[in-house]
């Protein structure tokens, strides 16, 4: 197995920290908000308000489960349009009350069923990208598992984008890539290498800004160590972003994504 395909396997492990677990460990006083005020509450995306060292924060993330029943309930972290619309509702609310936004991404992509298309999946993702590009509060986006396609990008237009060490971020899955390019899904391992989808690859390509380590000298860190380190990094970065004006935040975000 190649190094990249090992990372893909680790990114997909059901034992990974979920968004809700991170909310509850890193932040204080998390309160979940529900619904997009239009169709329904999409459980593939969770979000709400919390505090970080006393500062109000809006947190949003893809939620997967540790076992099959919860993954079915959460649609394996693949949102419908109303999930993205819920996320946007919370982001606009954050802007109104001057709260930074932190997003946690773990999805193979947006749900690709007929009903999602009927309710405007493409429009919902595009709307998030437009609105996030102009949001006048800091946005920090962190890949915590799979970061797949536009379904991930719809939550990842941040002033900074981070990846946990054993995660992936790509335009599609290695299986999809090899099926399209080589008409052979069994070459997914080879595709993973070609796609440059690991955190280290993307840091070198200047696609992401920082890697949140999950190992130290080859040894896996405890979840407590990972979460403690993550909290310290978030606090430091938010202090830097909070010092910037709304116009500076929007311009830096614009320039960050235009450079690709």
MARBA-3410 file (N, C-alpha, C, O; in Angstrom, 1 decimal):
260
0.8,-1.2,0.0,0.0,0.0,0.0,0.9,1.3,0.0,1.8,1.3,0.8 ~ 0.6,2.2,-0.9,1.3,3.4,-1.0,1.1,4.3,0.2,0.1,4.2,1.0 ~ 2.0,5.3,0.4,1.8,6.2,1.6,0.5,7.0,1.4,-0.2,7.2,2.4 ~ 0.2,7.5,0.2,-1.0,8.2,0.0,-2.3,7.4,0.3,-3.2,7.9,0.9 ~ -2.3,6.1,-0.2,-3.4,5.3,0.1,-3.6,4.9,1.5,-4.7,4.7,2.0
-2.5,4.9,2.3,-2.5,4.7,3.7,-3.2,5.9,4.4,-4.1,5.7,5.3 ~ -2.9,7.1,3.9,-3.5,8.3,4.4,-5.0,8.3,4.1,-5.8,8.7,5.0 ~ -5.4,7.9,2.9,-6.8,7.8,2.6,-7.5,6.8,3.5,-8.6,7.1,4.0 ~ -6.9,5.7,3.8,-7.6,4.7,4.7,-7.7,5.3,6.1,-8.7,5.1,6.8 ~ -6.7,6.0,6.6,-6.7,6.7,7.9,-7.8,7.8,8.0,-8.5,7.9,9.0
-7.9,8.5,6.9,-8.9,9.6,6.8,-10.3,9.1,6.9,-11.2,9.8,7.4 ~ -10.5,7.9,6.4,-11.9,7.3,6.4,-12.2,6.5,7.6,-13.3,6.0,7.8 ~ -11.3,6.3,8.6,-11.5,5.4,9.7,-12.7,6.0,10.6,-12.8,7.2,10.8 ~ -13.5,5.1,11.0,-14.7,5.5,11.8,-14.3,5.9,13.2,-15.1,6.4,13.9 ~ -13.1,5.6,13.6,-12.7,6.0,14.9,-12.1,7.4,15.0,-11.8,7.9,16.1
-12.1,8.1,13.9,-11.6,9.5,13.9,-12.5,10.4,14.8,-13.7,10.1,14.9 ~ -11.9,11.4,15.3,-12.7,12.4,16.1,-13.7,13.0,15.2,-13.5,13.4,14.0 ~ -14.9,13.1,15.7,-16.0,13.7,14.9,-16.1,15.2,15.3,-15.5,15.7,16.2 ~ -16.8,15.9,14.4,-17.0,17.4,14.6,-17.6,17.7,16.0,-17.1,18.6,16.7 ~ -18.6,17.0,16.4,-19.2,17.2,17.7,-18.3,16.9,18.9,-18.2,17.7,19.8
-17.5,15.9,18.7,-16.5,15.6,19.8,-15.5,16.7,19.9,-15.0,17.1,21.0 ~ -15.1,17.3,18.8,-14.2,18.4,18.8,-14.8,19.7,19.4,-14.2,20.4,20.2 ~ -16.1,19.9,19.0,-16.8,21.1,19.6,-16.8,21.0,21.1,-16.5,22.0,21.8 ~ -17.1,19.8,21.6,-17.3,19.6,23.1,-15.9,19.6,23.8,-15.9,20.0,25.0 ~ -14.9,19.2,23.1,-13.6,19.2,23.8,-12.8,20.5,23.7,-12.1,20.9,24.6
-12.9,21.2,22.6,-12.1,22.4,22.3,-12.8,23.7,22.8,-12.1,24.6,23.3 ~ -14.1,23.7,22.7,-14.9,24.9,23.0,-15.7,24.7,24.3,-15.8,23.5,24.8 ~ -16.2,25.7,24.8,-17.1,25.6,26.0,-18.5,26.0,25.5,-18.7,26.8,24.6 ~ -19.5,25.5,26.3,-20.9,26.0,26.2,-21.5,25.8,24.8,-22.3,26.6,24.3 ~ -21.2,24.7,24.1,-21.7,24.5,22.8,-23.2,24.3,22.8,-23.7,23.5,23.6
-23.9,25.0,21.9,-25.4,24.9,21.8,-25.6,24.7,20.3,-25.3,25.5,19.5 ~ -26.2,23.5,20.0,-26.5,23.2,18.5,-27.8,23.9,18.1,-28.8,24.0,18.8 ~ -27.7,24.4,16.8,-28.8,25.0,16.2,-29.2,24.1,15.0,-28.4,23.4,14.5 ~ -30.5,24.1,14.7,-31.1,23.2,13.7,-31.8,23.9,12.6,-32.4,25.0,12.8 ~ -31.8,23.3,11.5,-32.6,23.6,10.3,-32.1,24.8,9.5,-31.3,25.6,9.9
-32.6,24.8,8.2,-32.2,25.8,7.3,-33.3,26.9,7.1,-33.2,27.8,6.3 ~ -34.4,26.8,7.9,-35.6,27.7,7.8,-36.3,27.6,6.4,-36.9,28.6,6.0 ~ -36.1,26.5,5.8,-36.6,26.4,4.4,-37.2,25.0,4.2,-38.4,24.9,3.7 ~ -36.5,23.9,4.5,-37.0,22.6,4.2,-36.9,21.6,5.4,-38.0,21.1,5.8 ~ -35.7,21.4,6.0,-35.6,20.5,7.1,-34.2,20.7,7.8,-33.4,21.5,7.3
-34.0,19.9,8.8,-32.7,19.9,9.5,-31.9,18.7,8.9,-32.3,17.6,9.0 ~ -30.7,19.0,8.3,-29.9,18.0,7.7,-28.8,17.6,8.8,-28.0,18.4,9.2 ~ -28.9,16.4,9.2,-28.1,15.9,10.3,-26.6,15.6,9.9,-25.8,15.3,10.7 ~ -26.4,15.7,8.6,-25.0,15.5,8.1,-24.1,16.7,8.4,-22.9,16.6,8.4 ~ -24.8,17.9,8.7,-24.0,19.0,9.1,-24.6,19.5,10.5,-25.8,19.6,10.7
-23.6,19.7,11.4,-24.0,20.2,12.8,-23.4,21.6,12.9,-22.3,21.9,12.3 ~ -24.0,22.4,13.7,-23.5,23.7,13.9,-24.2,24.4,15.0,-25.3,24.0,15.5 ~ -23.6,25.5,15.5,-24.2,26.3,16.5,-23.2,27.3,17.1,-22.3,27.7,16.4 ~ -23.4,27.7,18.3,-22.5,28.7,18.9,-21.8,28.0,20.1,-22.3,27.1,20.7 ~ -20.7,28.6,20.4,-19.9,28.1,21.6,-19.0,29.3,22.0,-19.1,30.3,21.4
-18.2,29.0,23.0,-17.3,30.0,23.4,-15.9,29.4,23.4,-15.7,28.2,23.6 ~ -14.9,30.3,23.2,-13.5,29.9,23.3,-12.8,30.9,24.2,-12.5,32.0,23.7 ~ -12.4,30.5,25.4,-11.8,31.4,26.3,-12.7,32.6,26.5,-12.1,33.8,26.6 ~ -14.0,32.4,26.5,-14.9,33.5,26.7,-15.4,34.2,25.5,-16.3,35.0,25.5 ~ -14.7,34.0,24.3,-15.1,34.7,23.1,-16.2,33.8,22.4,-16.0,32.6,22.2
-17.4,34.4,22.0,-18.4,33.7,21.3,-17.9,33.3,19.9,-17.2,34.1,19.2 ~ -18.1,32.1,19.5,-17.7,31.5,18.2,-18.9,30.8,17.5,-19.7,30.2,18.2 ~ -18.9,30.8,16.2,-19.8,29.9,15.5,-19.0,28.7,15.0,-18.0,28.9,14.3 ~ -19.5,27.5,15.3,-18.8,26.3,14.8,-19.8,25.5,13.9,-20.9,25.4,14.2 ~ -19.2,25.0,12.9,-20.0,24.2,11.9,-19.2,23.0,11.4,-17.9,23.2,11.2
-19.8,21.9,11.2,-19.0,20.8,10.7,-19.8,19.6,10.1,-21.0,19.5,10.4 ~ -19.1,18.9,9.3,-19.7,17.6,8.8,-19.7,16.6,10.0,-18.6,16.5,10.6 ~ -20.8,15.9,10.2,-20.8,14.9,11.3,-20.9,13.5,10.7,-21.9,13.2,10.0 ~ -19.9,12.7,11.0,-20.0,11.2,10.7,-20.2,10.5,12.0,-20.0,11.1,13.1 ~ -20.4,9.2,11.9,-20.6,8.4,13.1,-19.5,7.4,13.3,-18.7,7.2,12.4
-19.4,6.8,14.5,-18.4,5.8,14.8,-18.9,4.4,14.5,-18.2,3.5,14.4 ~ -20.2,4.3,14.3,-20.8,3.0,13.9,-21.9,3.2,12.9,-22.4,4.3,12.6 ~ -22.4,2.1,12.3,-23.2,2.1,11.2,-24.5,2.9,11.4,-25.0,3.7,10.5 ~ -25.2,2.7,12.5,-26.5,3.3,12.8,-26.4,4.8,12.7,-27.2,5.5,12.1 ~ -25.3,5.3,13.4,-25.2,6.8,13.4,-24.8,7.3,12.0,-25.2,8.4,11.6
-23.9,6.5,11.3,-23.6,7.0,10.0,-24.8,7.0,9.0,-24.8,7.9,8.2 ~ -25.7,6.1,9.2,-26.9,6.2,8.4,-27.7,7.4,8.7,-28.2,8.1,7.9 ~ -27.8,7.6,10.0,-28.6,8.8,10.5,-27.9,10.1,10.0,-28.6,11.1,9.7 ~ -26.6,10.1,9.9,-25.9,11.3,9.5,-25.6,11.3,8.0,-24.9,12.2,7.5 ~ -26.1,10.3,7.3,-25.9,10.2,5.8,-24.4,10.2,5.5,-24.0,10.7,4.5
-23.6,9.5,6.4,-22.2,9.4,6.2,-21.5,10.7,6.0,-20.4,10.8,5.3 ~ -22.0,11.8,6.6,-21.4,13.1,6.5,-21.6,13.8,5.1,-21.0,14.8,4.9 ~ -22.5,13.2,4.3,-22.7,13.8,2.9,-24.0,14.7,3.0,-25.1,14.2,3.0 ~ -23.8,16.0,3.0,-25.0,16.9,3.1,-25.9,17.0,1.9,-25.5,16.8,0.8 ~ -27.2,17.2,2.2,-28.1,17.6,1.2,-28.0,19.2,1.0,-27.3,19.8,1.8
-28.8,19.8,0.1,-28.7,21.2,0.0,-29.1,22.0,1.2,-28.5,23.0,1.6 ~ -30.0,21.4,2.0,-30.4,22.1,3.2,-29.4,22.1,4.3,-29.4,22.9,5.2 ~ -28.4,21.2,4.2,-27.3,21.2,5.1,-26.4,22.4,4.8,-26.0,23.1,5.8 ~ -26.1,22.6,3.6,-25.3,23.8,3.2,-26.1,25.1,3.5,-25.5,26.1,3.9 ~ -27.4,25.1,3.3,-28.2,26.3,3.6,-28.2,26.5,5.2,-28.3,27.7,5.6
-28.3,25.5,5.9,-28.2,25.6,7.4,-26.8,26.2,7.8,-26.7,27.2,8.5 ~ -25.8,25.7,7.2,-24.4,26.3,7.4,-24.4,27.8,7.1,-23.8,28.5,7.8 ~ -24.9,28.1,5.9,-24.9,29.5,5.5,-25.7,30.4,6.5,-25.3,31.5,6.8 ~ -26.9,29.9,6.9,-27.7,30.6,7.9,-26.9,30.9,9.1,-26.9,32.1,9.6 ~ -26.1,30.0,9.6,-25.3,30.2,10.8,-24.1,31.1,10.5,-23.8,31.9,11.4
-23.6,31.1,9.3,-22.5,32.0,9.0,-23.0,33.4,8.9,-22.3,34.3,9.4 ~ -24.1,33.6,8.3,-24.7,35.0,8.2,-25.0,35.5,9.6,-24.9,36.7,9.9 ~ -25.5,34.6,10.4,-25.8,35.0,11.8,-24.5,35.4,12.6,-24.5,36.4,13.3 ~ -23.5,34.7,12.3,-22.2,35.0,12.9,-21.7,36.3,12.5,-21.2,37.1,13.3 ~ -21.9,36.7,11.2,-21.5,38.0,10.7,-22.3,39.1,11.4,-21.7,40.1,11.7
-23.6,38.9,11.5,-24.4,39.8,12.2,-24.0,40.2,13.6,-24.0,41.3,14.0 ~ -23.6,39.1,14.3,-23.2,39.3,15.7,-21.7,39.4,15.9,-21.2,39.3,17.0 ~ -20.9,39.5,14.8,-19.5,39.6,14.8,-18.8,38.5,15.5,-17.9,38.7,16.4 ~ -19.2,37.2,15.2,-18.5,36.0,15.7,-17.7,35.4,14.7,-18.1,35.3,13.5 ~ -16.4,35.0,15.0,-15.6,34.2,14.1,-16.3,32.9,13.7,-17.1,32.4,14.5
-16.0,32.4,12.6,-16.6,31.1,12.1,-15.5,30.1,12.0,-14.4,30.3,11.4 ~ -15.7,28.9,12.6,-14.7,27.8,12.4,-15.5,26.6,11.9,-16.5,26.2,12.4 ~ -15.0,26.1,10.7,-15.6,24.9,10.1,-14.7,23.7,10.2,-13.5,23.8,10.1 ~ -15.4,22.5,10.3,-14.6,21.3,10.4,-15.2,20.3,9.3,-16.4,20.0,9.3 ~ -14.3,20.0,8.4,-14.8,19.3,7.2,-14.4,17.8,7.2,-13.2,17.4,7.5
-15.4,16.9,7.0,-15.2,15.5,6.9,-16.3,14.9,6.1,-17.3,14.4,6.6 ~ -16.1,15.0,4.8,-17.1,14.4,3.9,-16.5,13.9,2.6,-15.5,14.5,2.1 ~ -17.0,12.9,2.1,-16.6,12.4,0.8,-17.1,13.3,-0.4,-16.7,13.2,-1.5 ~ -18.1,14.1,0.0,-18.7,15.0,-1.0,-20.2,15.2,-0.7,-20.7,14.5,0.2 ~ -20.8,16.2,-1.3,-22.2,16.4,-1.2,-23.0,15.2,-1.6,-22.5,14.4,-2.5
-24.2,15.0,-1.1,-25.0,13.9,-1.4,-25.4,14.0,-2.9,-25.8,15.1,-3.3 ~ -25.3,12.9,-3.7,-25.5,13.0,-5.1,-26.8,12.3,-5.5,-26.9,11.9,-6.7 ~ -27.8,12.2,-4.6,-29.1,11.6,-5.0,-29.9,12.6,-5.8,-29.7,13.8,-5.8 ~ -30.9,12.0,-6.4,-31.8,12.8,-7.3,-32.5,13.9,-6.5,-32.6,15.0,-7.0 ~ -33.0,13.6,-5.2,-33.7,14.6,-4.5,-32.8,15.8,-4.1,-33.3,16.9,-4.0
-31.5,15.5,-3.9,-30.6,16.7,-3.7,-30.5,17.6,-4.9,-30.4,18.8,-4.8 ~ -30.4,17.0,-6.1,-30.4,17.8,-7.3,-31.7,18.5,-7.5,-31.7,19.7,-7.9 ~ -32.8,17.9,-7.2,-34.1,18.6,-7.3,-34.2,19.8,-6.4,-34.9,20.8,-6.8 ~ -33.5,19.7,-5.3,-33.6,20.9,-4.3,-32.5,21.8,-4.5,-32.3,22.7,-3.6 ~ -31.7,21.7,-5.5,-30.7,22.7,-5.9,-29.3,22.6,-5.2,-28.8,23.5,-4.6
-28.8,21.3,-5.3,-27.5,21.1,-4.6,-26.4,22.0,-5.2,-25.7,22.6,-4.4 ~ -26.3,22.1,-6.5,-25.3,23.0,-7.1,-25.4,24.4,-6.7,-24.4,25.1,-6.4 ~ -26.6,24.9,-6.7,-26.9,26.3,-6.3,-26.5,26.5,-4.8,-25.9,27.6,-4.5 ~ -26.8,25.6,-3.9,-26.5,25.7,-2.5,-25.0,25.8,-2.3,-24.5,26.6,-1.5 ~ -24.2,25.0,-3.0,-22.8,25.0,-2.8,-22.2,26.3,-3.4,-21.4,26.9,-2.7
-22.7,26.7,-4.5,-22.2,27.9,-5.2,-22.6,29.1,-4.3,-21.7,30.1,-4.1 ~ -23.7,29.1,-3.7,-24.2,30.2,-2.8,-23.2,30.3,-1.6,-22.9,31.4,-1.2 ~ -22.9,29.2,-1.0,-22.0,29.2,0.1,-20.6,29.8,-0.3,-20.0,30.6,0.5 ~ -20.1,29.5,-1.4,-18.8,30.0,-1.9,-18.9,31.5,-2.1,-18.0,32.2,-1.7 ~ -20.0,32.0,-2.7,-20.1,33.4,-2.9,-20.2,34.2,-1.6,-19.5,35.1,-1.3
-21.0,33.6,-0.7,-21.3,34.3,0.6,-20.0,34.3,1.5,-19.7,35.3,2.2 ~ -19.4,33.1,1.6,-18.2,33.0,2.4,-17.1,33.9,1.9,-16.3,34.4,2.7 ~ -17.0,34.1,0.6,-15.9,34.9,0.1,-16.1,36.4,0.5,-15.1,37.1,0.6 ~ -17.3,36.8,0.9,-17.5,38.2,1.3,-17.8,38.3,2.8,-18.1,39.4,3.2 ~ -17.8,37.2,3.5,-18.1,37.3,5.0,-17.1,38.2,5.7,-15.9,38.1,5.6
-17.7,39.1,6.5,-16.8,40.1,7.2,-16.3,39.7,8.5,-16.0,40.6,9.4 ~ -16.3,38.4,8.8,-15.7,38.0,10.1,-14.6,36.9,9.7,-14.7,36.4,8.6 ~ -13.7,36.6,10.7,-12.7,35.6,10.4,-13.3,34.2,10.1,-14.3,33.8,10.8 ~ -12.8,33.5,9.2,-13.2,32.1,8.9,-11.9,31.2,8.9,-10.9,31.5,8.3 ~ -12.0,30.2,9.8,-10.9,29.2,9.8,-11.5,27.8,9.5,-12.5,27.4,10.1
-11.0,27.2,8.5,-11.5,25.9,8.0,-10.5,24.8,8.3,-9.3,24.9,8.0 ~ -11.0,23.7,8.8,-10.0,22.6,9.2,-10.6,21.2,8.7,-11.7,20.9,9.0 ~ -9.8,20.6,7.9,-10.1,19.2,7.3,-9.8,18.2,8.4,-8.6,18.1,8.9 ~ -10.8,17.5,8.9,-10.6,16.5,10.0,-10.8,15.1,9.6,-10.7,14.2,10.4 ~ -11.0,14.8,8.3,-11.1,13.5,7.8,-11.0,13.5,6.3,-9.9,13.8,5.8
-12.1,13.2,5.6,-12.1,13.3,4.1,-12.5,14.8,3.8,-13.4,15.3,4.4 ~ -11.8,15.3,2.8,-12.2,16.6,2.2,-12.5,16.3,0.7,-11.6,16.4,-0.1 ~ -13.7,16.1,0.4,-14.0,15.6,-1.0,-14.8,16.6,-1.8,-15.9,17.0,-1.4 ~ -14.3,17.1,-2.9,-15.0,17.8,-4.0,-15.6,19.1,-3.5,-15.2,19.7,-2.4 ~ -16.5,19.6,-4.2,-17.2,20.9,-3.9,-18.0,20.8,-2.6,-18.2,21.8,-1.9
-18.4,19.5,-2.2,-19.1,19.3,-1.0,-18.2,19.7,0.2,-18.7,20.1,1.2 ~ -16.9,19.6,0.1,-16.0,20.0,1.2,-15.7,21.5,1.0,-15.6,22.2,2.0 ~ -15.4,21.9,-0.2,-15.1,23.3,-0.5,-16.1,24.3,0.0,-15.8,25.4,0.4 ~ -17.4,23.8,0.0,-18.5,24.7,0.4,-18.4,25.1,1.9,-19.1,26.0,2.3 ~ -17.6,24.4,2.6,-17.3,24.8,4.0,-15.9,25.3,4.2,-15.5,25.6,5.4
-15.1,25.3,3.2,-13.7,25.5,3.4,-13.1,26.7,2.8,-11.9,26.8,2.5 ~ -13.9,27.7,2.5,-13.4,29.0,2.0,-13.0,29.9,3.1,-13.6,30.9,3.4 ~ -11.9,29.5,3.8,-11.5,30.2,5.0,-10.3,31.2,4.8,-9.6,31.1,3.7 ~ -10.1,32.1,5.7,-8.9,32.9,5.7,-7.7,32.0,5.8,-6.6,32.3,5.3 ~ -7.8,30.9,6.6,-6.8,29.9,6.7,-7.5,28.5,6.5,-8.6,28.4,7.0
-6.8,27.6,5.9,-7.3,26.2,5.8,-6.3,25.3,6.3,-5.1,25.3,5.8 ~ -6.6,24.5,7.3,-5.7,23.5,7.9,-6.2,22.1,7.6,-7.3,21.9,7.2 ~ -5.2,21.2,7.7,-5.6,19.8,7.6,-5.0,19.0,8.8,-3.8,19.3,9.2 ~ -5.7,18.1,9.4,-5.1,17.2,10.4,-4.2,16.3,9.6,-4.3,16.1,8.4 ~ -3.2,15.7,10.2,-2.1,15.0,9.6,-2.6,13.9,8.7,-2.1,13.7,7.6
-3.5,13.1,9.2,-4.0,11.9,8.5,-5.3,12.1,7.8,-6.3,11.4,8.0 ~ -5.3,13.2,7.0,-6.6,13.5,6.2,-6.2,13.7,4.8,-5.1,13.8,4.4 ~ -7.3,13.8,4.0,-7.1,14.0,2.5,-8.0,15.1,2.0,-9.1,15.4,2.7 ~ -7.6,15.8,1.0,-8.4,16.9,0.4,-8.2,16.9,-1.1,-7.1,17.0,-1.6 ~ -9.3,16.7,-1.8,-9.1,16.5,-3.3,-10.4,16.7,-4.0,-11.5,16.9,-3.4
-10.3,16.8,-5.3,-11.4,17.1,-6.2,-12.4,16.0,-6.3,-13.6,16.2,-6.5 ~ -12.0,14.8,-6.0,-12.9,13.6,-6.0,-12.1,12.5,-5.3,-10.9,12.6,-5.0 ~ -12.8,11.3,-5.1,-12.1,10.2,-4.5,-11.1,9.5,-5.4,-11.2,9.7,-6.6 ~ -10.1,8.9,-4.8,-9.2,8.1,-5.7,-9.9,7.1,-6.6,-9.5,6.8,-7.7 ~ -10.9,6.5,-6.0,-11.7,5.5,-6.8,-12.4,6.1,-8.0,-12.4,5.6,-9.1
-12.9,7.3,-7.8,-13.6,8.1,-8.9,-12.5,8.5,-9.9,-12.8,8.5,-11.1 ~ -11.4,9.0,-9.4,-10.3,9.4,-10.3,-9.9,8.3,-11.2,-9.8,8.5,-12.4 ~ -9.6,7.2,-10.6,-9.0,6.0,-11.4,-10.1,5.5,-12.4,-9.8,5.0,-13.5 ~ -11.4,5.5,-12.0,-12.5,5.1,-12.8,-12.6,6.0,-14.1,-12.9,5.5,-15.2 ~ -12.5,7.3,-13.8,-12.6,8.2,-14.9,-11.4,8.2,-15.8,-11.5,8.2,-17.1
-10.2,8.3,-15.2,-9.0,8.4,-16.0,-8.5,7.1,-16.7,-8.1,7.1,-17.8 ~ -8.6,6.0,-15.9,-8.1,4.8,-16.4,-9.2,3.7,-16.6,-8.9,2.6,-17.0 ~ -10.4,4.0,-16.3,-11.6,3.1,-16.4,-11.3,1.8,-15.6,-11.7,0.7,-15.9 ~ -10.7,2.1,-14.4,-10.3,0.9,-13.6,-10.2,1.4,-12.1,-9.2,2.0,-11.7 ~ -11.3,1.2,-11.3,-11.3,1.6,-10.0,-10.3,0.9,-9.1,-10.0,1.4,-8.0
-9.8,-0.2,-9.5,-8.8,-1.0,-8.7,-7.5,-0.3,-8.6,-6.6,-0.6,-7.8 ~ -7.3,0.7,-9.4,-6.0,1.5,-9.4,-6.1,2.7,-8.5,-5.4,3.7,-8.6 ~ -7.0,2.6,-7.5,-7.2,3.8,-6.6,-6.0,4.2,-5.8,-5.7,5.3,-5.6 ~ -5.2,3.2,-5.4,-3.9,3.4,-4.7,-3.0,4.3,-5.6,-2.3,5.2,-5.1 ~ -2.8,3.9,-6.8,-2.0,4.6,-7.7,-2.5,6.0,-7.9,-1.8,7.0,-8.0
-3.9,6.1,-8.0,-4.5,7.4,-8.2,-4.2,8.4,-7.0,-4.0,9.6,-7.2 ~ -4.3,7.8,-5.8,-4.0,8.6,-4.6,-2.7,9.3,-4.7,-2.5,10.4,-4.2 ~ -1.7,8.6,-5.2,-0.3,9.1,-5.3,-0.3,10.3,-6.3,0.3,11.3,-6.0 ~ -0.9,10.0,-7.4,-0.9,11.0,-8.5,-1.7,12.3,-8.1,-1.3,13.4,-8.5 ~ -2.7,12.2,-7.3,-3.6,13.3,-7.0,-3.0,14.3,-6.0,-3.6,15.4,-5.9
-2.0,13.9,-5.3,-1.4,14.8,-4.3,-2.4,15.3,-3.3,-2.6,16.5,-3.1 ~ -3.0,14.4,-2.6,-4.2,14.7,-1.7,-3.9,14.7,-0.2,-4.7,14.9,0.6 ~ -2.6,14.4,0.1,-2.3,14.3,1.6,-2.0,15.7,2.1,-1.8,16.7,1.3 ~ -2.0,15.9,3.4,-1.7,17.1,4.1,-0.4,17.7,3.7,-0.2,18.8,3.4 ~ 0.6,16.8,3.7,2.0,17.2,3.4,2.1,17.7,1.9,2.7,18.7,1.7
1.5,16.9,1.0,1.4,17.4,-0.4,0.9,18.8,-0.5,1.4,19.6,-1.2 ~ -0.3,19.0,0.1,-1.0,20.2,-0.1,-0.4,21.4,0.7,-0.5,22.6,0.3 ~ 0.4,21.1,1.8,1.1,22.2,2.4,2.3,22.6,1.5,2.5,23.8,1.4 ~ 2.9,21.7,0.8,4.0,22.0,-0.1,3.5,22.8,-1.3,4.2,23.6,-1.8 ~ 2.3,22.5,-1.7,1.7,23.2,-2.9,1.0,24.5,-2.5,0.5,25.2,-3.3
1.1,24.8,-1.2,0.5,26.1,-0.7,-1.0,26.1,-0.8,-1.6,27.2,-0.9 ~ -1.6,25.0,-0.8,-3.1,24.9,-0.8,-3.7,25.0,0.6,-4.7,25.6,0.8 ~ -2.9,24.5,1.6,-3.3,24.6,3.0,-2.2,25.3,3.7,-1.1,25.4,3.3 ~ -2.6,25.9,4.9,-1.7,26.8,5.6,-1.0,26.1,6.8,0.1,26.5,7.2 ~ -1.6,25.0,7.3,-1.0,24.4,8.5,-1.4,22.9,8.6,-2.5,22.6,8.1
-0.6,22.1,9.2,-1.0,20.7,9.5,-1.1,20.5,11.0,-0.2,20.9,11.7 ~ -2.2,20.0,11.4,-2.4,19.6,12.8,-1.8,18.2,13.1,-2.4,17.3,12.6 ~ -0.7,18.1,13.8,-0.1,16.8,13.9,-0.9,15.8,14.7,-1.6,16.1,15.6 ~ -0.8,14.5,14.2,-1.5,13.4,14.9,-0.4,12.4,15.4,-0.8,11.4,16.1 ~ 0.9,12.6,15.0,1.9,11.7,15.5,3.1,12.6,16.0,3.2,13.8,15.6
4.0,11.9,16.7,5.2,12.6,17.2,6.3,11.5,17.1,6.3,10.5,17.8 ~ 7.3,11.8,16.2,8.4,10.8,16.0,7.8,9.4,15.6,8.3,8.4,16.1 ~ 6.8,9.4,14.8,6.2,8.1,14.4,5.2,7.5,15.3,4.6,6.5,14.9 ~ 5.1,8.0,16.5,4.1,7.5,17.4,2.8,8.3,17.4,2.8,9.5,17.4 ~ 1.7,7.6,17.4,0.4,8.2,17.5,0.2,9.0,18.7,0.5,8.5,19.8
-0.2,10.3,18.6,-0.5,11.1,19.8,-1.9,10.6,20.3,-2.7,10.1,19.6 ~ -2.1,10.9,21.6,-3.4,10.6,22.2,-4.4,11.7,21.7,-4.0,12.8,21.3 ~ -5.7,11.3,21.7,-6.7,12.3,21.3,-6.7,13.5,22.2,-6.9,14.7,21.7 ~ -6.4,13.4,23.4,-6.3,14.5,24.3,-5.1,15.5,23.9,-5.3,16.7,23.9 ~ -4.0,14.9,23.5,-2.9,15.7,23.0,-3.2,16.4,21.7,-2.9,17.6,21.6
-3.9,15.7,20.8,-4.3,16.3,19.6,-5.2,17.5,19.8,-5.0,18.6,19.2 ~ -6.2,17.3,20.7,-7.2,18.3,20.9,-6.6,19.5,21.6,-6.9,20.7,21.4 ~ -5.7,19.3,22.6,-5.0,20.3,23.3,-4.2,21.2,22.3,-4.2,22.4,22.4 ~ -3.4,20.5,21.4,-2.6,21.2,20.5,-3.5,22.0,19.5,-3.2,23.2,19.1 ~ -4.6,21.4,19.1,-5.6,22.1,18.2,-6.1,23.4,18.8,-6.2,24.4,18.2
-6.5,23.3,20.1,-7.1,24.4,20.8,-6.0,25.6,20.8,-6.4,26.7,20.6 ~ -4.8,25.2,21.1,-3.8,26.3,21.2,-3.6,27.0,19.9,-3.5,28.2,19.8 ~ -3.6,26.2,18.8,-3.4,26.7,17.5,-4.6,27.6,17.1,-4.4,28.7,16.5 ~ -5.8,27.2,17.4,-7.0,28.0,17.1,-7.0,29.3,17.8,-7.3,30.4,17.3 ~ -6.7,29.3,19.1,-6.6,30.5,19.9,-5.6,31.5,19.4,-5.9,32.7,19.2
-4.4,31.0,19.0,-3.4,31.9,18.5,-3.8,32.5,17.1,-3.7,33.7,16.9 ~ -4.4,31.7,16.3,-4.8,32.2,14.9,-6.0,33.1,15.0,-6.0,34.1,14.3 ~ -6.9,32.8,15.9,-8.1,33.8,16.0,-7.6,35.1,16.6,-8.2,36.1,16.2 ~ -6.7,35.1,17.5,-6.2,36.4,18.0,-5.6,37.2,16.8,-5.7,38.4,16.8 ~ -4.9,36.5,15.9,-4.3,37.2,14.8,-5.4,37.7,13.8,-5.3,38.9,13.3
-6.4,36.9,13.5,-7.4,37.3,12.6,-8.4,38.3,13.2,-8.8,39.2,12.4 ~ -8.6,38.2,14.5,-9.5,39.2,15.1,-9.0,40.6,15.0,-9.7,41.6,15.1 ~ -7.7,40.7,14.9,-7.0,42.1,14.9,-7.2,42.7,13.5,-6.8,43.9,13.4 ~ -7.7,42.0,12.5,-7.8,42.6,11.2,-9.2,43.1,11.0,-10.2,42.7,11.6 ~ -9.3,44.1,10.1,-10.6,44.8,9.8,-11.4,43.9,8.9,-10.8,43.0,8.2
-12.7,44.1,8.8,-13.5,43.3,7.9,-13.1,43.3,6.5,-13.0,42.3,5.8 ~ -12.7,44.5,6.0,-12.2,44.6,4.6,-10.9,43.9,4.4,-10.7,43.2,3.3 ~ -10.0,43.9,5.4,-8.8,43.1,5.3,-9.0,41.6,5.2,-8.4,40.9,4.4 ~ -10.0,41.1,6.0,-10.3,39.7,6.1,-10.9,39.3,4.7,-10.5,38.2,4.2 ~ -11.8,40.1,4.1,-12.4,39.7,2.8,-11.3,39.7,1.8,-11.3,38.8,0.9
-10.4,40.8,1.7,-9.4,40.9,0.7,-8.4,39.7,0.8,-8.0,39.2,-0.2 ~ -8.0,39.4,2.0,-7.0,38.3,2.2,-7.6,37.0,1.7,-6.9,36.1,1.1 ~ -8.9,36.8,2.1,-9.5,35.5,1.6,-9.6,35.5,0.1,-9.4,34.4,-0.5 ~ -10.0,36.6,-0.5,-10.1,36.7,-1.9,-8.7,36.4,-2.6,-8.7,35.5,-3.5 ~ -7.7,37.0,-2.1,-6.4,36.8,-2.7,-5.9,35.4,-2.4,-5.2,34.8,-3.3
-6.2,34.8,-1.3,-5.8,33.4,-1.0,-6.3,32.4,-2.0,-5.5,31.6,-2.5 ~ -7.6,32.6,-2.4,-8.1,31.6,-3.4,-7.9,32.0,-4.8,-7.9,31.1,-5.7 ~ -7.7,33.3,-5.1,-7.3,33.7,-6.5,-6.0,33.2,-6.9,-5.7,33.0,-8.1 ~ -5.1,33.0,-6.0,-3.7,32.6,-6.4,-3.6,31.2,-7.0,-2.6,30.8,-7.6 ~ -4.7,30.4,-6.9,-4.7,29.1,-7.5,-4.9,29.2,-9.0,-4.9,28.1,-9.7
END
